[in-house]
Amino acid sequence: MTILEKVAYLRGLSEGLGIDETSKEGRVFKAMIDVLDDIALTVTDLEDDVAELSDGLDEIDEDLGALEEEFYGDECDDECGCGCDCDDECDDELYEVTCPACGDSIYVNEEMLDEGFIHCPNCHEKLEFDFECDDCDDCGCDDCGCDHE
């Protein structure tokens, strides 16, 4: 039984008992039932509003989930943290870089290093990567002044 039905039952009960609405007690009972009726209507409206907000929130949550999936992709929860398919062995080695401006730790892969720079996701400082080879065998040059000649 809803709250509106309960108030309607009380109204019918008071009418069925033959309470005289012209007496002091009858006027009090009638006023109380009227107030209960107003409260019941307000509560019903609030319940409807909450249900509507809840439905809207569920839709927003679903949309946000879809956006996160599109933006972040299918990230795995494995130790490498690279977002690879966890069924396969991860070939993408990650390197930890510390931003000199904010001290934030950033993980980069070979592809990001090959670009030569990234922007720190925390402070947006441009971080440049310049590699010189330590061994002529790595680059194929003869004297490692290294322009990869």
Secondary structure, 3 states (H helix, E strand, C coil): CCHHHHHHHHHHHHHHCCCCCCCHHHHHHHHHHHHHHHHHHHHHHHHHHHHHHHHHHHHHHHHHHHHHHHHHCCCCCCCCCCCCCCCCCCCCCEEEEECCCCCCEEEEEHHHHHHCEEECCCCCCEEECCCCCCCHHHHCCCCCCCCCC
